[in-house]
Amino acid sequence: MTTGFREYRDGTTYLVFHRSFTAPIADVWDSIVDPERLNRWFGRWTGDPASGTVQIEWTAEEGSPVATYAIEVCEPPTRLRLHSVHDDPAEVWTLDLGLSEADGVTTLAFAQLVDDPAVVTDVGPGWQYYLDRFEVARSGGDANTVRWGDDYLKYAAHYAKEFDVEA
């Protein structure tokens, strides 16, 4: 299983995951931004991206919560940066997705800004789960065959060590 790691960017800490796909960059990009394809592994988005915000329904989560996300940067097909809109700054998640292609392989660098390192023991295994669902969906499989549970929760210790926090 591919785990995430800590990375510093311009003095800011991120939790970063890399996943590679034998596919054109435009196709991988569409798997992230096309509402139907995104729903295969993550959730549904509604709204008008041109307005700068969309609502995302996390369909793989219990109760399918909905959150508003503000789009900070959208540079097809290489970069998408967005953050959740929340009254409590501690609840804002900033996600930065970068895509690059070389020799027929597209690499996704999926990053979450980490203001509070204590969250990585939860969000690290969570993003592993979602990115595993992404890989299954991209290969034509049913992402619902990827089950949340102890197989992911055991990685909390990896993230605690990576970010120097208690598990």
VMD Tcl script that builds the backbone (N, CA, C; Angstrom):
set m [mol new atoms 501]
animate dup $m
set s [atomselect $m all]
$s set {name element resname resid chain x y z} {
  {N N MET 1 A 0.852 -1.178 0.000}
  {CA C MET 1 A 0.000 0.000 0.000}
  {C C MET 1 A 0.898 1.242 0.000}
  {N N THR 2 A 0.552 2.199 -0.825}
  {CA C THR 2 A 1.322 3.433 -0.931}
  {C C THR 2 A 0.924 4.383 0.192}
  {N N THR 3 A 1.903 4.831 0.956}
  {CA C THR 3 A 1.613 5.752 2.053}
  {C C THR 3 A 2.059 7.159 1.692}
  {N N GLY 4 A 1.496 8.105 2.411}
  {CA C GLY 4 A 1.858 9.496 2.208}
  {C C GLY 4 A 3.075 9.876 3.030}
  {N N PHE 5 A 3.561 11.071 2.781}
  {CA C PHE 5 A 4.756 11.548 3.467}
  {C C PHE 5 A 4.640 13.051 3.697}
  {N N ARG 6 A 5.490 13.548 4.593}
  {CA C ARG 6 A 5.526 14.981 4.880}
  {C C ARG 6 A 6.408 15.670 3.850}
  {N N GLU 7 A 5.940 16.831 3.415}
  {CA C GLU 7 A 6.715 17.631 2.471}
  {C C GLU 7 A 6.534 19.095 2.832}
  {N N TYR 8 A 7.621 19.841 2.729}
  {CA C TYR 8 A 7.568 21.278 2.981}
  {C C TYR 8 A 7.556 22.008 1.649}
  {N N ARG 9 A 6.629 22.937 1.513}
  {CA C ARG 9 A 6.522 23.766 0.313}
  {C C ARG 9 A 6.417 25.215 0.757}
  {N N ASP 10 A 7.389 25.998 0.419}
  {CA C ASP 10 A 7.379 27.421 0.769}
  {C C ASP 10 A 7.089 27.641 2.251}
  {N N GLY 11 A 7.721 26.831 3.101}
  {CA C GLY 11 A 7.574 26.988 4.539}
  {C C GLY 11 A 6.287 26.432 5.118}
  {N N THR 12 A 5.514 25.732 4.306}
  {CA C THR 12 A 4.244 25.162 4.749}
  {C C THR 12 A 4.340 23.641 4.695}
  {N N THR 13 A 3.717 22.978 5.662}
  {CA C THR 13 A 3.750 21.521 5.736}
  {C C THR 13 A 2.557 20.918 5.005}
  {N N TYR 14 A 2.837 19.881 4.222}
  {CA C TYR 14 A 1.800 19.151 3.493}
  {C C TYR 14 A 1.937 17.654 3.743}
  {N N LEU 15 A 0.821 16.963 3.688}
  {CA C LEU 15 A 0.771 15.513 3.597}
  {C C LEU 15 A 0.591 15.211 2.117}
  {N N VAL 16 A 1.521 14.444 1.538}
  {CA C VAL 16 A 1.543 14.239 0.086}
  {C C VAL 16 A 1.499 12.750 -0.250}
  {N N PHE 17 A 0.739 12.441 -1.279}
  {CA C PHE 17 A 0.660 11.093 -1.835}
  {C C PHE 17 A 0.978 11.168 -3.314}
  {N N HIS 18 A 1.698 10.188 -3.822}
  {CA C HIS 18 A 1.939 10.078 -5.263}
  {C C HIS 18 A 1.291 8.791 -5.756}
  {N N ARG 19 A 0.583 8.897 -6.838}
  {CA C ARG 19 A 0.017 7.727 -7.522}
  {C C ARG 19 A 0.277 7.898 -9.008}
  {N N SER 20 A 0.629 6.797 -9.678}
  {CA C SER 20 A 0.941 6.848 -11.107}
  {C C SER 20 A -0.018 5.968 -11.896}
  {N N PHE 21 A -0.327 6.426 -13.110}
  {CA C PHE 21 A -1.288 5.750 -13.975}
  {C C PHE 21 A -0.746 5.704 -15.398}
  {N N THR 22 A -0.876 4.568 -16.044}
  {CA C THR 22 A -0.502 4.458 -17.451}
  {C C THR 22 A -1.690 4.976 -18.254}
  {N N ALA 23 A -1.716 6.278 -18.407}
  {CA C ALA 23 A -2.840 6.950 -19.068}
  {C C ALA 23 A -2.425 8.372 -19.399}
  {N N PRO 24 A -3.066 8.954 -20.409}
  {CA C PRO 24 A -2.789 10.359 -20.728}
  {C C PRO 24 A -3.221 11.279 -19.586}
  {N N ILE 25 A -2.520 12.366 -19.429}
  {CA C ILE 25 A -2.810 13.316 -18.357}
  {C C ILE 25 A -4.253 13.828 -18.425}
  {N N ALA 26 A -4.770 14.069 -19.635}
  {CA C ALA 26 A -6.136 14.586 -19.776}
  {C C ALA 26 A -7.163 13.598 -19.239}
  {N N ASP 27 A -6.908 12.306 -19.409}
  {CA C ASP 27 A -7.840 11.294 -18.919}
  {C C ASP 27 A -7.828 11.229 -17.394}
  {N N VAL 28 A -6.643 11.293 -16.797}
  {CA C VAL 28 A -6.561 11.285 -15.329}
  {C C VAL 28 A -7.206 12.554 -14.778}
  {N N TRP 29 A -6.953 13.687 -15.409}
  {CA C TRP 29 A -7.582 14.950 -15.010}
  {C C TRP 29 A -9.105 14.811 -15.008}
  {N N ASP 30 A -9.646 14.236 -16.084}
  {CA C ASP 30 A -11.097 14.065 -16.167}
  {C C ASP 30 A -11.633 13.174 -15.057}
  {N N SER 31 A -10.848 12.201 -14.601}
  {CA C SER 31 A -11.271 11.341 -13.492}
  {C C SER 31 A -11.420 12.117 -12.192}
  {N N ILE 32 A -10.790 13.276 -12.133}
  {CA C ILE 32 A -10.831 14.116 -10.935}
  {C C ILE 32 A -11.896 15.198 -11.043}
  {N N VAL 33 A -12.074 15.767 -12.224}
  {CA C VAL 33 A -12.958 16.937 -12.346}
  {C C VAL 33 A -14.306 16.654 -12.991}
  {N N ASP 34 A -14.450 15.567 -13.723}
  {CA C ASP 34 A -15.736 15.237 -14.328}
  {C C ASP 34 A -16.660 14.687 -13.240}
  {N N PRO 35 A -17.848 15.286 -13.045}
  {CA C PRO 35 A -18.707 14.872 -11.933}
  {C C PRO 35 A -19.038 13.378 -11.925}
  {N N GLU 36 A -19.332 12.816 -13.073}
  {CA C GLU 36 A -19.685 11.394 -13.133}
  {C C GLU 36 A -18.493 10.511 -12.773}
  {N N ARG 37 A -17.338 10.846 -13.294}
  {CA C ARG 37 A -16.147 10.030 -13.025}
  {C C ARG 37 A -15.657 10.207 -11.587}
  {N N LEU 38 A -15.749 11.410 -11.048}
  {CA C LEU 38 A -15.376 11.643 -9.652}
  {C C LEU 38 A -16.264 10.827 -8.718}
  {N N ASN 39 A -17.543 10.728 -9.069}
  {CA C ASN 39 A -18.484 9.995 -8.224}
  {C C ASN 39 A -18.174 8.503 -8.169}
  {N N ARG 40 A -17.448 7.985 -9.115}
  {CA C ARG 40 A -17.106 6.557 -9.109}
  {C C ARG 40 A -16.196 6.192 -7.940}
  {N N TRP 41 A -15.450 7.182 -7.410}
  {CA C TRP 41 A -14.477 6.852 -6.368}
  {C C TRP 41 A -14.514 7.787 -5.162}
  {N N PHE 42 A -15.110 8.944 -5.301}
  {CA C PHE 42 A -15.034 9.936 -4.226}
  {C C PHE 42 A -16.392 10.498 -3.837}
  {N N GLY 43 A -17.024 11.189 -4.755}
  {CA C GLY 43 A -18.298 11.826 -4.444}
  {C C GLY 43 A -18.785 12.666 -5.602}
  {N N ARG 44 A -19.936 13.269 -5.387}
  {CA C ARG 44 A -20.551 14.101 -6.419}
  {C C ARG 44 A -20.275 15.571 -6.132}
  {N N TRP 45 A -20.036 16.320 -7.188}
  {CA C TRP 45 A -19.994 17.770 -7.006}
  {C C TRP 45 A -21.107 18.394 -7.819}
  {N N THR 46 A -21.634 19.476 -7.261}
  {CA C THR 46 A -22.665 20.249 -7.942}
  {C C THR 46 A -22.276 21.715 -7.852}
  {N N GLY 47 A -22.913 22.517 -8.687}
  {CA C GLY 47 A -22.621 23.941 -8.694}
  {C C GLY 47 A -21.914 24.324 -9.974}
  {N N ASP 48 A -21.513 25.563 -10.038}
  {CA C ASP 48 A -20.852 26.104 -11.215}
  {C C ASP 48 A -19.408 26.435 -10.862}
  {N N PRO 49 A -18.445 25.625 -11.306}
  {CA C PRO 49 A -17.046 25.902 -10.971}
  {C C PRO 49 A -16.600 27.305 -11.383}
  {N N ALA 50 A -17.198 27.853 -12.422}
  {CA C ALA 50 A -16.831 29.205 -12.865}
  {C C ALA 50 A -17.162 30.250 -11.804}
  {N N SER 51 A -18.091 29.917 -10.895}
  {CA C SER 51 A -18.442 30.835 -9.808}
  {C C SER 51 A -17.370 30.852 -8.724}
  {N N GLY 52 A -16.494 29.842 -8.751}
  {CA C GLY 52 A -15.428 29.759 -7.754}
  {C C GLY 52 A -15.710 28.805 -6.621}
  {N N THR 53 A -16.934 28.265 -6.542}
  {CA C THR 53 A -17.244 27.295 -5.495}
  {C C THR 53 A -18.088 26.157 -6.058}
  {N N VAL 54 A -17.947 24.994 -5.422}
  {CA C VAL 54 A -18.782 23.834 -5.719}
  {C C VAL 54 A -19.140 23.169 -4.396}
  {N N GLN 55 A -20.201 22.374 -4.425}
  {CA C GLN 55 A -20.577 21.584 -3.269}
  {C C GLN 55 A -20.199 20.141 -3.582}
  {N N ILE 56 A -19.524 19.513 -2.636}
  {CA C ILE 56 A -19.103 18.126 -2.823}
  {C C ILE 56 A -19.807 17.258 -1.797}
  {N N GLU 57 A -20.493 16.230 -2.304}
  {CA C GLU 57 A -21.134 15.231 -1.459}
  {C C GLU 57 A -20.189 14.036 -1.374}
  {N N TRP 58 A -19.723 13.753 -0.179}
  {CA C TRP 58 A -18.775 12.658 0.048}
  {C C TRP 58 A -19.566 11.349 0.108}
  {N N THR 59 A -19.812 10.734 -1.041}
  {CA C THR 59 A -20.713 9.588 -1.111}
  {C C THR 59 A -20.154 8.312 -0.488}
  {N N ALA 60 A -18.865 8.220 -0.268}
  {CA C ALA 60 A -18.292 7.030 0.366}
  {C C ALA 60 A -18.294 7.143 1.891}
  {N N GLU 61 A -18.746 8.274 2.412}
  {CA C GLU 61 A -18.796 8.488 3.862}
  {C C GLU 61 A -20.199 8.207 4.385}
  {N N GLU 62 A -20.281 7.750 5.609}
  {CA C GLU 62 A -21.577 7.509 6.232}
  {C C GLU 62 A -22.367 8.810 6.275}
  {N N GLY 63 A -23.598 8.758 5.808}
  {CA C GLY 63 A -24.449 9.941 5.798}
  {C C GLY 63 A -24.200 10.868 4.620}
  {N N SER 64 A -23.208 10.569 3.800}
  {CA C SER 64 A -22.868 11.374 2.612}
  {C C SER 64 A -22.870 12.875 2.902}
  {N N PRO 65 A -21.983 13.337 3.799}
  {CA C PRO 65 A -21.958 14.771 4.123}
  {C C PRO 65 A -21.623 15.619 2.892}
  {N N VAL 66 A -22.120 16.848 2.912}
  {CA C VAL 66 A -21.883 17.793 1.823}
  {C C VAL 66 A -21.052 18.949 2.364}
  {N N ALA 67 A -20.049 19.357 1.604}
  {CA C ALA 67 A -19.202 20.486 1.999}
  {C C ALA 67 A -19.008 21.402 0.800}
  {N N THR 68 A -18.884 22.685 1.085}
  {CA C THR 68 A -18.600 23.665 0.039}
  {C C THR 68 A -17.092 23.823 -0.079}
  {N N TYR 69 A -16.615 23.844 -1.313}
  {CA C TYR 69 A -15.192 24.028 -1.587}
  {C C TYR 69 A -15.000 25.228 -2.494}
  {N N ALA 70 A -14.042 26.069 -2.134}
  {CA C ALA 70 A -13.668 27.220 -2.958}
  {C C ALA 70 A -12.491 26.810 -3.837}
  {N N ILE 71 A -12.609 27.084 -5.118}
  {CA C ILE 71 A -11.554 26.747 -6.071}
  {C C ILE 71 A -10.558 27.901 -6.106}
  {N N GLU 72 A -9.325 27.624 -5.703}
  {CA C GLU 72 A -8.274 28.645 -5.686}
  {C C GLU 72 A -7.521 28.704 -7.011}
  {N N VAL 73 A -7.195 27.525 -7.545}
  {CA C VAL 73 A -6.438 27.425 -8.796}
  {C C VAL 73 A -7.006 26.263 -9.600}
  {N N CYS 74 A -7.266 26.513 -10.868}
  {CA C CYS 74 A -7.671 25.438 -11.776}
  {C C CYS 74 A -6.943 25.664 -13.091}
  {N N GLU 75 A -5.928 24.841 -13.328}
  {CA C GLU 75 A -5.100 24.939 -14.527}
  {C C GLU 75 A -5.115 23.584 -15.243}
  {N N PRO 76 A -6.194 23.311 -16.012}
  {CA C PRO 76 A -6.307 22.015 -16.685}
  {C C PRO 76 A -5.132 21.774 -17.624}
  {N N PRO 77 A -4.608 20.596 -17.716}
  {CA C PRO 77 A -4.884 19.417 -16.898}
  {C C PRO 77 A -3.803 19.159 -15.847}
  {N N THR 78 A -3.200 20.213 -15.309}
  {CA C THR 78 A -2.046 19.990 -14.427}
  {C C THR 78 A -2.242 20.354 -12.960}
  {N N ARG 79 A -3.190 21.218 -12.633}
  {CA C ARG 79 A -3.265 21.632 -11.234}
  {C C ARG 79 A -4.675 22.043 -10.837}
  {N N LEU 80 A -5.057 21.578 -9.645}
  {CA C LEU 80 A -6.306 21.981 -9.012}
  {C C LEU 80 A -6.013 22.193 -7.536}
  {N N ARG 81 A -6.315 23.382 -7.052}
  {CA C ARG 81 A -6.144 23.692 -5.627}
  {C C ARG 81 A -7.472 24.243 -5.142}
  {N N LEU 82 A -7.971 23.681 -4.042}
  {CA C LEU 82 A -9.235 24.119 -3.486}
  {C C LEU 82 A -9.204 23.951 -1.974}
  {N N HIS 83 A -10.118 24.648 -1.311}
  {CA C HIS 83 A -10.208 24.500 0.141}
  {C C HIS 83 A -11.671 24.465 0.553}
  {N N SER 84 A -11.918 23.741 1.643}
  {CA C SER 84 A -13.275 23.680 2.169}
  {C C SER 84 A -13.610 25.015 2.815}
  {N N VAL 85 A -14.882 25.355 2.765}
  {CA C VAL 85 A -15.366 26.601 3.364}
  {C C VAL 85 A -16.001 26.232 4.700}
  {N N HIS 86 A -15.473 26.794 5.782}
  {CA C HIS 86 A -15.966 26.458 7.120}
  {C C HIS 86 A -15.769 27.655 8.034}
  {N N ASP 87 A -16.699 27.849 8.967}
  {CA C ASP 87 A -16.595 28.955 9.924}
  {C C ASP 87 A -15.403 28.798 10.864}
  {N N ASP 88 A -15.054 27.549 11.173}
  {CA C ASP 88 A -13.939 27.266 12.070}
  {C C ASP 88 A -12.677 27.050 11.229}
  {N N PRO 89 A -11.692 27.945 11.321}
  {CA C PRO 89 A -10.477 27.790 10.512}
  {C C PRO 89 A -9.783 26.438 10.698}
  {N N ALA 90 A -9.934 25.826 11.865}
  {CA C ALA 90 A -9.312 24.525 12.111}
  {C C ALA 90 A -9.961 23.419 11.280}
  {N N GLU 91 A -11.157 23.681 10.767}
  {CA C GLU 91 A -11.882 22.692 9.968}
  {C C GLU 91 A -11.707 22.896 8.464}
  {N N VAL 92 A -10.917 23.876 8.069}
  {CA C VAL 92 A -10.694 24.136 6.642}
  {C C VAL 92 A -9.607 23.193 6.131}
  {N N TRP 93 A -9.923 22.474 5.064}
  {CA C TRP 93 A -8.963 21.588 4.418}
  {C C TRP 93 A -8.565 22.194 3.089}
  {N N THR 94 A -7.270 22.372 2.880}
  {CA C THR 94 A -6.755 22.855 1.600}
  {C C THR 94 A -6.109 21.680 0.883}
  {N N LEU 95 A -6.591 21.414 -0.319}
  {CA C LEU 95 A -6.100 20.307 -1.134}
  {C C LEU 95 A -5.436 20.863 -2.379}
  {N N ASP 96 A -4.304 20.299 -2.732}
  {CA C ASP 96 A -3.553 20.753 -3.902}
  {C C ASP 96 A -3.190 19.516 -4.721}
  {N N LEU 97 A -3.769 19.412 -5.908}
  {CA C LEU 97 A -3.549 18.262 -6.770}
  {C C LEU 97 A -2.745 18.692 -7.984}
  {N N GLY 98 A -1.640 18.014 -8.203}
  {CA C GLY 98 A -0.804 18.295 -9.363}
  {C C GLY 98 A -0.666 17.053 -10.220}
  {N N LEU 99 A -0.713 17.232 -11.528}
  {CA C LEU 99 A -0.552 16.125 -12.463}
  {C C LEU 99 A 0.608 16.419 -13.403}
  {N N SER 100 A 1.386 15.384 -13.690}
  {CA C SER 100 A 2.461 15.502 -14.676}
  {C C SER 100 A 2.487 14.212 -15.485}
  {N N GLU 101 A 2.948 14.322 -16.723}
  {CA C GLU 101 A 2.997 13.147 -17.597}
  {C C GLU 101 A 4.379 13.023 -18.220}
  {N N ALA 102 A 4.880 11.795 -18.244}
  {CA C ALA 102 A 6.148 11.491 -18.909}
  {C C ALA 102 A 6.094 10.054 -19.417}
  {N N ASP 103 A 6.441 9.867 -20.662}
  {CA C ASP 103 A 6.526 8.533 -21.264}
  {C C ASP 103 A 5.246 7.717 -21.091}
  {N N GLY 104 A 4.091 8.361 -21.240}
  {CA C GLY 104 A 2.816 7.659 -21.161}
  {C C GLY 104 A 2.325 7.377 -19.761}
  {N N VAL 105 A 3.029 7.873 -18.762}
  {CA C VAL 105 A 2.629 7.673 -17.365}
  {C C VAL 105 A 2.292 9.026 -16.755}
  {N N THR 106 A 1.092 9.110 -16.173}
  {CA C THR 106 A 0.673 10.332 -15.489}
  {C C THR 106 A 0.795 10.114 -13.992}
  {N N THR 107 A 1.449 11.047 -13.328}
  {CA C THR 107 A 1.618 10.977 -11.880}
  {C C THR 107 A 0.773 12.054 -11.224}
  {N N LEU 108 A 0.004 11.621 -10.236}
  {CA C LEU 108 A -0.795 12.517 -9.410}
  {C C LEU 108 A -0.037 12.767 -8.117}
  {N N ALA 109 A 0.166 14.028 -7.788}
  {CA C ALA 109 A 0.676 14.421 -6.474}
  {C C ALA 109 A -0.510 15.043 -5.749}
  {N N PHE 110 A -1.049 14.305 -4.790}
  {CA C PHE 110 A -2.221 14.733 -4.029}
  {C C PHE 110 A -1.724 15.221 -2.680}
  {N N ALA 111 A -1.987 16.474 -2.354}
  {CA C ALA 111 A -1.442 17.057 -1.125}
  {C C ALA 111 A -2.529 17.753 -0.317}
  {N N GLN 112 A -2.437 17.605 0.996}
  {CA C GLN 112 A -3.291 18.363 1.906}
  {C C GLN 112 A -2.393 19.203 2.796}
  {N N LEU 113 A -2.690 20.496 2.862}
  {CA C LEU 113 A -1.978 21.393 3.761}
  {C C LEU 113 A -2.260 20.951 5.192}
  {N N VAL 114 A -1.225 20.908 6.015}
  {CA C VAL 114 A -1.361 20.438 7.392}
  {C C VAL 114 A -1.027 21.580 8.339}
  {N N ASP 115 A -2.071 22.204 8.904}
  {CA C ASP 115 A -1.871 23.236 9.922}
  {C C ASP 115 A -1.637 22.610 11.288}
  {N N ASP 116 A -2.367 21.533 11.574}
  {CA C ASP 116 A -2.273 20.834 12.850}
  {C C ASP 116 A -1.814 19.402 12.580}
  {N N PRO 117 A -0.552 19.088 12.858}
  {CA C PRO 117 A -0.039 17.750 12.549}
  {C C PRO 117 A -0.818 16.608 13.206}
  {N N ALA 118 A -1.528 16.866 14.288}
  {CA C ALA 118 A -2.274 15.805 14.965}
  {C C ALA 118 A -3.336 15.178 14.060}
  {N N VAL 119 A -3.801 15.905 13.045}
  {CA C VAL 119 A -4.868 15.371 12.184}
  {C C VAL 119 A -4.376 14.274 11.244}
  {N N VAL 120 A -3.064 14.167 11.044}
  {CA C VAL 120 A -2.564 13.227 10.036}
  {C C VAL 120 A -2.839 11.767 10.378}
  {N N THR 121 A -3.018 11.454 11.657}
  {CA C THR 121 A -3.303 10.063 12.008}
  {C C THR 121 A -4.699 9.651 11.547}
  {N N ASP 122 A -5.561 10.619 11.289}
  {CA C ASP 122 A -6.889 10.344 10.729}
  {C C ASP 122 A -6.914 10.563 9.223}
  {N N VAL 123 A -6.440 11.726 8.775}
  {CA C VAL 123 A -6.563 12.048 7.350}
  {C C VAL 123 A -5.584 11.247 6.487}
  {N N GLY 124 A -4.445 10.855 7.019}
  {CA C GLY 124 A -3.508 10.047 6.234}
  {C C GLY 124 A -4.130 8.735 5.785}
  {N N PRO 125 A -4.609 7.912 6.728}
  {CA C PRO 125 A -5.280 6.683 6.312}
  {C C PRO 125 A -6.522 6.954 5.452}
  {N N GLY 126 A -7.212 8.051 5.730}
  {CA C GLY 126 A -8.401 8.384 4.944}
  {C C GLY 126 A -8.084 8.657 3.491}
  {N N TRP 127 A -7.040 9.449 3.239}
  {CA C TRP 127 A -6.675 9.721 1.847}
  {C C TRP 127 A -6.107 8.484 1.170}
  {N N GLN 128 A -5.408 7.613 1.913}
  {CA C GLN 128 A -4.968 6.344 1.322}
  {C C GLN 128 A -6.174 5.570 0.808}
  {N N TYR 129 A -7.209 5.509 1.632}
  {CA C TYR 129 A -8.448 4.813 1.270}
  {C C TYR 129 A -9.038 5.397 -0.012}
  {N N TYR 130 A -9.183 6.718 -0.054}
  {CA C TYR 130 A -9.778 7.340 -1.240}
  {C C TYR 130 A -8.905 7.164 -2.478}
  {N N LEU 131 A -7.608 7.259 -2.332}
  {CA C LEU 131 A -6.732 7.089 -3.490}
  {C C LEU 131 A -6.691 5.636 -3.958}
  {N N ASP 132 A -6.858 4.687 -3.048}
  {CA C ASP 132 A -7.007 3.288 -3.466}
  {C C ASP 132 A -8.306 3.116 -4.255}
  {N N ARG 133 A -9.372 3.771 -3.804}
  {CA C ARG 133 A -10.641 3.737 -4.547}
  {C C ARG 133 A -10.444 4.344 -5.941}
  {N N PHE 134 A -9.672 5.423 -6.011}
  {CA C PHE 134 A -9.383 6.076 -7.283}
  {C C PHE 134 A -8.685 5.104 -8.239}
  {N N GLU 135 A -7.672 4.397 -7.730}
  {CA C GLU 135 A -6.950 3.437 -8.568}
  {C C GLU 135 A -7.874 2.337 -9.085}
  {N N VAL 136 A -8.730 1.818 -8.219}
  {CA C VAL 136 A -9.659 0.761 -8.637}
  {C C VAL 136 A -10.624 1.291 -9.692}
  {N N ALA 137 A -11.181 2.472 -9.465}
  {CA C ALA 137 A -12.113 3.061 -10.435}
  {C C ALA 137 A -11.416 3.327 -11.765}
  {N N ARG 138 A -10.191 3.813 -11.730}
  {CA C ARG 138 A -9.450 4.091 -12.967}
  {C C ARG 138 A -9.172 2.816 -13.746}
  {N N SER 139 A -9.022 1.702 -13.044}
  {CA C SER 139 A -8.746 0.432 -13.728}
  {C C SER 139 A -10.026 -0.238 -14.219}
  {N N GLY 140 A -11.172 0.418 -14.012}
  {CA C GLY 140 A -12.443 -0.129 -14.475}
  {C C GLY 140 A -13.179 -0.949 -13.442}
  {N N GLY 141 A -12.626 -1.046 -12.240}
  {CA C GLY 141 A -13.263 -1.820 -11.182}
  {C C GLY 141 A -14.267 -1.000 -10.390}
  {N N ASP 142 A -14.897 -1.665 -9.446}
  {CA C ASP 142 A -15.882 -1.042 -8.564}
  {C C ASP 142 A -15.164 -0.553 -7.307}
  {N N ALA 143 A -15.100 0.751 -7.125}
  {CA C ALA 143 A -14.400 1.321 -5.965}
  {C C ALA 143 A -15.013 0.879 -4.647}
  {N N ASN 144 A -16.273 0.449 -4.666}
  {CA C ASN 144 A -16.912 -0.007 -3.431}
  {C C ASN 144 A -16.339 -1.325 -2.926}
  {N N THR 145 A -15.488 -1.981 -3.721}
  {CA C THR 145 A -14.810 -3.178 -3.230}
  {C C THR 145 A -13.688 -2.810 -2.261}
  {N N VAL 146 A -13.289 -1.553 -2.258}
  {CA C VAL 146 A -12.284 -1.067 -1.300}
  {C C VAL 146 A -13.039 -0.717 -0.026}
  {N N ARG 147 A -12.715 -1.405 1.041}
  {CA C ARG 147 A -13.444 -1.245 2.303}
  {C C ARG 147 A -12.601 -0.494 3.333}
  {N N TRP 148 A -13.239 0.459 3.989}
  {CA C TRP 148 A -12.601 1.180 5.083}
  {C C TRP 148 A -12.538 0.263 6.294}
  {N N GLY 149 A -11.472 0.339 7.057}
  {CA C GLY 149 A -11.382 -0.460 8.274}
  {C C GLY 149 A -9.957 -0.559 8.769}
  {N N ASP 150 A -9.693 -1.639 9.507}
  {CA C ASP 150 A -8.396 -1.813 10.155}
  {C C ASP 150 A -7.224 -1.805 9.180}
  {N N ASP 151 A -7.448 -2.257 7.943}
  {CA C ASP 151 A -6.359 -2.242 6.965}
  {C C ASP 151 A -5.830 -0.829 6.742}
  {N N TYR 152 A -6.675 0.163 6.937}
  {CA C TYR 152 A -6.246 1.559 6.791}
  {C C TYR 152 A -5.883 2.173 8.135}
  {N N LEU 153 A -6.664 1.869 9.148}
  {CA C LEU 153 A -6.428 2.465 10.463}
  {C C LEU 153 A -5.048 2.124 11.019}
  {N N LYS 154 A -4.516 0.964 10.642}
  {CA C LYS 154 A -3.194 0.574 11.154}
  {C C LYS 154 A -2.094 1.529 10.696}
  {N N TYR 155 A -2.367 2.317 9.655}
  {CA C TYR 155 A -1.360 3.253 9.148}
  {C C TYR 155 A -1.292 4.558 9.947}
  {N N ALA 156 A -2.150 4.714 10.925}
  {CA C ALA 156 A -2.086 5.907 11.774}
  {C C ALA 156 A -0.698 6.038 12.403}
  {N N ALA 157 A -0.109 4.915 12.785}
  {CA C ALA 157 A 1.224 4.943 13.403}
  {C C ALA 157 A 2.279 5.464 12.418}
  {N N HIS 158 A 2.158 5.095 11.150}
  {CA C HIS 158 A 3.092 5.600 10.134}
  {C C HIS 158 A 3.025 7.123 10.073}
  {N N TYR 159 A 1.810 7.663 10.052}
  {CA C TYR 159 A 1.655 9.117 9.940}
  {C C TYR 159 A 2.079 9.824 11.215}
  {N N ALA 160 A 1.831 9.209 12.354}
  {CA C ALA 160 A 2.291 9.792 13.615}
  {C C ALA 160 A 3.812 9.925 13.600}
  {N N LYS 161 A 4.490 8.889 13.142}
  {CA C LYS 161 A 5.955 8.924 13.080}
  {C C LYS 161 A 6.431 9.943 12.042}
  {N N GLU 162 A 5.797 9.960 10.885}
  {CA C GLU 162 A 6.193 10.861 9.800}
  {C C GLU 162 A 6.088 12.331 10.216}
  {N N PHE 163 A 5.083 12.636 11.062}
  {CA C PHE 163 A 4.829 14.023 11.461}
  {C C PHE 163 A 5.190 14.300 12.918}
  {N N ASP 164 A 5.848 13.342 13.569}
  {CA C ASP 164 A 6.297 13.518 14.956}
  {C C ASP 164 A 5.159 13.874 15.902}
  {N N VAL 165 A 4.071 13.096 15.829}
  {CA C VAL 165 A 2.941 13.276 16.745}
  {C C VAL 165 A 2.602 11.923 17.361}
  {N N GLU 166 A 1.769 11.934 18.390}
  {CA C GLU 166 A 1.348 10.685 19.022}
  {C C GLU 166 A 0.223 10.059 18.223}
  {N N ALA 167 A 0.247 8.735 18.169}
  {CA C ALA 167 A -0.801 8.000 17.439}
  {C C ALA 167 A -2.071 7.926 18.259}
}
mol reanalyze $m
mol bondsrecalc $m
mol representation Tube
mol addrep $m
